Amino acid sequence: MPNGRDPTNPGLTESEATSAVLGRVFREEAGALAAALVRTLGDFDLAEELVQDAFVAATARWPGEGLPRRPGAWLLTVARNRALDILRRDARYQHKLSLLQHPIQREPDDRLRLIFTCCHPALAREAQVALTLRTVCGFSVAQIARAFLSSEPTIAQRLVRARRKIAEAGIPYRVPSDEDLDERLGEVLTVLYLVFNEGYLASSGGESQPLDLASDAVWLAQLLSKLLPDEPEVLGLLALMRLHRARVAARFDAGGGLVMLRDQDRTRWDHAAIASAGELLASAARLHKPGQYQLQAAIVACHAESPSWEATDWPQILALYDHLLAYAASPVARLNRAIAARYVHGPAAALEEVDELAPTLGQYRLFHATRAELLRDLGRPAEARQADAQALALTSNPAERRLLEQRLE
């Protein structure tokens, strides 16, 4: 183009526009590229190195040359050629070298196989998360370490141990059989929700984060919903994530302070995302296979679809929590049920339920914050203040700390 401008966005040069979409292409292609290489070579370390090399080459060349017509094919060719160079110099990889003499073909299930391998139950939960972010999403060790406030050597060791475990345990690179799918899918969904929550909570206070983990978790859930369209819990988890993100704009005030749900400006919520989540839940319901993520999403939808805090359907939310406890009877779920019971049966009954959880949730910040709310309702301010102080001592999140400090003041 004569003036070097991108006609779709006159404010950017063609080079600038190309650079702007590089990150998006990276996220969309990294997992598929890594999956194809792992399937061909059977080597996680080498596959990750090749993915990073391909994107380094893209970063250097695409801003000046423009996006290739098929970015994924371009990256795969660069990775394959780089693999050939590496393996030719290493006699130990003669067999793998022979595998690369023919073009690498992508297969539709490659990324699905890779996700299930990274989230295999034989791996520790921390290793599952790190390996998923490294291999499926293409994040560097440094990026993962910054996102989880850990050190690079710690993350690197987790990845080394995970790859060693995959090799030593003979973990297969495949999608589980039908009889094992439910259990294994539960592991995958747990990892994705952990990643989402890490990103969602890390954003509190509006502080800049090195990675938008919540967005990447949503992207992975969307990918999983395309690969497994008939799995209602996948749809439920995606709906749950969209509902939480729909109110991000109203979660903080201008100073970065946390705004409680009852005080949020609902006009700032993303109502299109809320409607989209509702459609996902309806699709999941038609599959007649309820589960914990669908029920959690239904609870959040009750809040999101209510026109005001006062109009919230608390009896319906309480009933949904009763159903949820049949699928996931965790102490945190019981605590959340007690919060709903406060608005149906009153604070005294709710406090009785909460106090029963003290042996298991004594070190959980929201246990003490919930007790403080109920104690204030019951006209016991001194005990409420003590509970808020305990919650503050257990809280590291800046926005949550500011809220508790304001209450204590």
C-alpha positions in Angstrom: 0.0 0.0 0.0 1.5 3.4 -1.0 1.3 5.2 2.3 2.1 2.1 4.5 -1.2 2.5 6.3 -3.5 -0.2 7.2 -6.8 0.6 5.4 -8.9 -1.2 8.1 -7.5 1.1 10.7 -6.0 4.4 9.2 -4.5 5.3 12.6 -2.0 2.4 12.4 0.7 1.6 9.9 0.7 -1.8 8.4 3.6 -2.8 10.6 1.9 -1.5 13.7 -1.3 -3.4 12.9 0.6 -6.6 12.3 2.4 -6.2 15.7 -1.0 -5.6 17.4 -2.4 -8.9 16.2 0.7 -10.9 16.9 -0.3 -11.7 20.5 -3.7 -12.8 19.4 -2.3 -15.2 16.8 0.2 -16.5 19.4 -2.6 -17.5 21.7 -4.7 -19.0 19.0 -1.9 -21.0 17.4 0.5 -21.9 20.3 -1.5 -24.8 21.6 -2.2 -26.3 18.2 1.4 -26.0 17.1 2.7 -27.5 20.4 0.2 -30.4 20.2 1.2 -31.3 16.6 4.9 -31.3 17.6 4.3 -33.3 20.8 2.3 -35.9 18.8 5.1 -36.1 16.2 8.1 -36.0 18.4 6.8 -37.3 21.8 9.0 -34.7 23.5 7.5 -31.8 25.5 10.8 -30.0 26.1 11.6 -29.9 22.4 8.1 -29.0 21.4 8.0 -26.0 23.7 11.5 -24.9 22.5 10.3 -25.1 18.9 7.1 -23.1 19.6 9.1 -20.3 21.2 11.6 -20.3 18.4 8.8 -20.0 15.8 7.2 -17.1 17.6 10.5 -15.3 18.0 10.9 -15.6 14.2 7.4 -14.3 13.7 8.0 -11.4 16.0 11.1 -10.4 14.1 9.7 -10.8 10.6 5.9 -10.2 10.5 5.9 -6.5 11.5 8.1 -5.7 8.5 6.8 -8.3 6.0 3.2 -8.4 7.0 1.1 -11.4 8.2 1.4 -14.5 6.0 -1.8 -15.7 4.4 -1.8 -18.8 6.7 0.0 -17.8 10.0 -0.4 -21.3 11.5 1.1 -23.0 8.5 4.0 -20.5 8.5 4.7 -21.1 12.2 4.5 -24.9 11.7 7.0 -24.7 8.8 9.5 -22.6 10.8 9.1 -25.0 13.8 9.7 -28.0 11.6 12.8 -26.5 9.9 14.1 -25.5 13.3 13.5 -29.1 14.6 15.4 -30.5 11.6 18.4 -28.2 12.4 18.4 -29.3 16.0 18.0 -33.0 15.4 20.6 -33.1 12.7 23.1 -32.0 15.3 22.1 -34.6 17.8 22.7 -38.3 17.1 20.3 -39.3 19.9 17.4 -38.1 17.8 17.9 -40.0 14.6 14.6 -41.7 14.9 12.8 -38.4 15.4 14.7 -36.9 12.5 13.3 -39.6 10.3 9.8 -38.6 11.5 10.4 -35.1 10.3 11.4 -36.0 6.8 7.7 -35.8 6.0 5.5 -32.8 6.5 3.8 -32.6 9.9 0.0 -32.9 9.6 -2.3 -31.3 12.2 -5.1 -33.4 13.5 -8.4 -32.1 14.8 -7.9 -33.7 18.3 -4.3 -32.6 18.8 -5.0 -29.8 21.2 -7.6 -31.9 23.1 -5.0 -34.7 23.5 -2.5 -32.1 24.8 -4.9 -30.6 27.3 -5.8 -34.0 28.7 -2.1 -35.0 28.9 -1.2 -31.7 30.8 -4.1 -32.3 33.2 -3.5 -36.0 33.9 -4.4 -36.9 37.5 -1.0 -38.5 38.0 0.5 -34.9 38.0 0.4 -32.6 41.0 -2.2 -29.8 40.6 0.5 -27.1 40.5 2.3 -29.0 37.8 -1.0 -29.4 35.8 -1.5 -25.6 35.8 2.1 -24.8 34.9 2.3 -27.4 32.1 -1.1 -26.2 30.7 0.0 -22.6 30.6 3.5 -23.5 29.2 2.5 -26.0 26.5 -1.1 -25.2 25.6 -1.0 -21.4 25.9 2.7 -21.0 25.0 3.6 -18.8 28.1 7.3 -18.5 29.0 8.6 -19.7 32.4 9.2 -16.1 33.4 5.6 -15.2 32.5 4.1 -18.0 34.5 6.4 -17.2 37.5 5.3 -13.6 37.5 1.6 -14.5 37.2 1.7 -16.8 40.2 4.2 -14.7 42.2 6.7 -17.5 42.2 10.3 -17.8 41.1 11.4 -18.9 37.7 13.5 -21.8 39.1 10.4 -23.0 41.1 8.2 -23.0 37.9 11.0 -24.6 35.9 11.4 -27.4 38.4 7.6 -28.0 38.3 7.8 -28.4 34.6 10.8 -30.7 34.7 9.1 -32.9 37.2 5.9 -32.9 35.2 7.6 -34.0 32.0 9.6 -36.6 33.8 6.4 -38.0 35.4 4.8 -38.1 32.0 7.7 -40.1 30.6 8.2 -42.4 33.6 4.5 -43.2 34.1 3.9 -43.7 30.4 1.1 -41.2 30.4 -0.5 -41.6 27.0 -1.0 -38.7 24.6 -4.7 -39.3 23.8 -8.2 -38.3 24.7 -9.6 -40.6 27.4 -12.0 -43.4 26.6 -15.7 -42.8 27.1 -15.7 -44.7 30.4 -12.8 -42.5 31.8 -13.9 -39.2 30.2 -16.1 -37.9 33.1 -13.4 -38.3 35.7 -10.6 -36.9 33.5 -12.7 -34.0 32.2 -13.3 -33.0 35.8 -9.5 -32.6 36.3 -9.3 -30.4 33.2 -12.2 -28.2 34.3 -10.7 -27.9 37.7 -7.4 -26.7 36.3 -9.1 -24.2 34.0 -11.2 -22.8 36.9 -8.1 -22.5 39.1 -6.4 -20.5 36.3 -9.5 -18.3 35.9 -9.8 -17.6 39.6 -6.1 -16.8 39.9 -6.5 -14.2 37.2 -9.9 -12.9 38.4 -8.7 -12.4 41.9 -5.3 -11.0 40.9 -7.0 -8.2 39.0 -8.5 -6.9 42.3 -7.5 -3.3 42.8 -6.9 -2.6 39.2 -3.2 -3.4 39.5 -1.3 -4.2 36.2 -0.8 -7.9 35.7 1.8 -9.5 33.4 -0.8 -11.9 32.0 -4.6 -11.8 31.8 -5.0 -15.3 33.1 -8.8 -14.9 33.4 -9.0 -14.2 29.7 -6.8 -17.1 28.8 -8.8 -19.4 30.9 -12.0 -18.2 29.1 -10.3 -18.8 25.8 -9.3 -22.4 26.8 -12.8 -23.1 28.0 -14.2 -21.8 24.7 -11.7 -24.1 22.9 -12.8 -27.0 25.0 -16.5 -26.3 24.3 -15.7 -26.5 20.5 -13.7 -29.7 20.9 -16.3 -31.3 23.3 -19.7 -29.7 22.2 -21.8 -32.3 23.9 -20.3 -32.0 27.4 -22.6 -29.9 29.5 -20.1 -29.2 32.3 -17.8 -27.6 29.8 -20.7 -25.3 28.8 -21.4 -24.7 32.5 -17.9 -23.6 33.3 -17.7 -21.3 30.3 -21.0 -19.7 31.3 -19.7 -19.3 34.9 -16.6 -17.6 33.7 -18.6 -15.2 31.4 -21.0 -14.3 34.2 -18.1 -13.4 36.6 -16.4 -11.3 33.9 -19.6 -9.6 33.0 -19.4 -7.4 36.1 -15.7 -6.7 36.1 -16.3 -3.0 35.2 -18.3 -2.5 38.4 -16.2 -4.4 40.8 -13.9 -1.4 41.8 -14.4 2.2 42.4 -12.3 5.0 40.9 -9.7 4.6 43.6 -9.4 0.8 43.1 -11.5 -0.1 46.1 -13.6 -3.2 46.0 -17.3 -2.7 45.5 -19.5 -5.3 47.1 -22.1 -7.0 44.8 -25.1 -5.3 46.5 -23.5 -1.9 45.9 -22.4 -2.3 42.3 -23.8 -0.2 39.4 -25.6 -2.9 37.4 -25.8 -0.6 34.4 -22.1 -1.1 34.0 -22.4 -4.9 33.8 -22.0 -6.6 30.4 -25.5 -7.6 29.7 -24.7 -9.1 26.4 -22.2 -11.5 28.1 -24.9 -12.3 30.7 -27.4 -13.2 27.9 -24.7 -15.3 26.2 -24.1 -17.2 29.4 -27.8 -17.8 29.8 -27.9 -19.4 26.3 -25.0 -21.6 27.2 -26.8 -22.8 30.4 -29.9 -23.5 28.3 -27.9 -25.6 25.9 -26.3 -27.5 28.8 -29.7 -28.1 30.4 -30.9 -29.7 27.1 -28.2 -32.4 27.5 -29.9 -33.6 30.8 -26.6 -34.1 32.7 -26.4 -31.6 35.6 -23.2 -30.9 37.4 -21.4 -28.6 39.8 -20.3 -26.0 37.2 -23.8 -25.7 35.7 -25.2 -25.2 39.2 -22.6 -22.6 40.1 -23.3 -20.7 36.9 -27.1 -20.9 37.6 -26.4 -19.3 41.0 -24.4 -16.5 39.6 -27.0 -16.0 36.8 -29.6 -15.4 39.5 -27.6 -12.5 40.7 -26.7 -11.3 37.2 -30.2 -11.4 35.9 -31.8 -9.6 38.9 -32.6 -6.0 38.2 -31.5 -5.0 41.7 -30.1 -6.4 44.9 -33.5 -6.1 46.6 -35.1 -8.2 43.8 -32.6 -11.1 44.2 -34.4 -14.4 44.3 -32.7 -15.8 47.5 -35.0 -18.8 47.9 -34.1 -19.9 44.4 -30.4 -19.4 45.1 -30.7 -21.3 48.4 -32.3 -24.2 46.5 -29.6 -24.2 43.9 -27.0 -24.4 46.7 -28.8 -27.4 48.1 -28.5 -29.1 44.7 -24.9 -28.1 44.4 -24.0 -29.7 47.7 -25.2 -33.0 46.3 -22.5 -32.7 43.6 -19.7 -30.9 45.5 -20.2 -30.9 49.2 -17.2 -28.7 50.0 -16.9 -26.5 53.1 -16.7 -23.4 50.9 -20.0 -24.3 49.2 -21.6 -24.7 52.6 -20.3 -21.3 53.6 -21.8 -19.8 50.5 -25.1 -21.6 51.2 -25.1 -20.0 54.7 -24.7 -16.5 53.1 -27.8 -17.2 51.0 -29.6 -18.6 54.1 -29.0 -15.2 55.8 -31.6 -13.6 53.4 -34.1 -16.5 53.7 -33.9 -17.6 57.3 -32.2 -14.7 59.0 -28.7 -14.0 60.3 -29.0 -16.1 63.5 -29.7 -19.3 61.5 -27.0 -18.4 59.0 -24.4 -17.8 61.8 -25.2 -21.2 63.3 -24.4 -22.8 60.0 -21.2 -20.8 59.6 -19.9 -21.6 63.1 -20.2 -25.3 62.3 -17.5 -24.7 59.6 -14.9 -23.3 62.0 -12.8 -26.5 62.3 -12.3 -26.7 58.5 -12.4 -23.0 57.5 -10.6 -21.4 60.4 -7.8 -20.2 58.1 -10.0 -19.0 55.3 -10.4 -15.2 55.1 -14.0 -15.2 53.8 -15.1 -17.4 56.7 -14.2 -14.7 59.2 -15.5 -11.9 56.9 -18.8 -13.7 56.6 -19.0 -14.1 60.4 -18.3 -10.4 60.8 -21.2 -9.5 58.5 -23.6 -11.7 60.4 -22.4 -10.5 63.8 -23.0 -6.9 62.8 -26.6 -7.9 61.7 -27.1 -9.4 65.1 -25.9 -6.3 67.0 -22.6 -7.7 68.2 -20.1 -5.1 66.9 -17.2 -6.1 69.2 -17.2 -9.7 68.0 -17.7 -8.5 64.4 -14.6 -6.3 64.7 -12.6 -9.2 66.0 -13.8 -11.4 63.1 -12.9 -8.6 60.6 -9.4 -8.4 62.1 -9.0 -12.2 61.7 -10.0 -11.9 58.1 -7.6 -9.1 57.5 -4.7 -11.1 58.9 -5.5 -13.9 56.4 -5.8 -11.6 53.4 -3.1 -10.6 51.0 -5.2 -9.2 48.2 -4.8 -5.3 48.2 -8.5 -4.5 47.4 -9.8 -6.9 50.0 -7.4 -5.5 52.6 -8.6 -1.9 52.0 -12.2 -2.9 52.4 -11.5 -4.7 55.7 -9.4 -1.8 57.0 -12.2 0.6 56.2 -14.6 -1.6 58.3 -12.2 -1.7 61.1 -11.8 2.1 61.1 
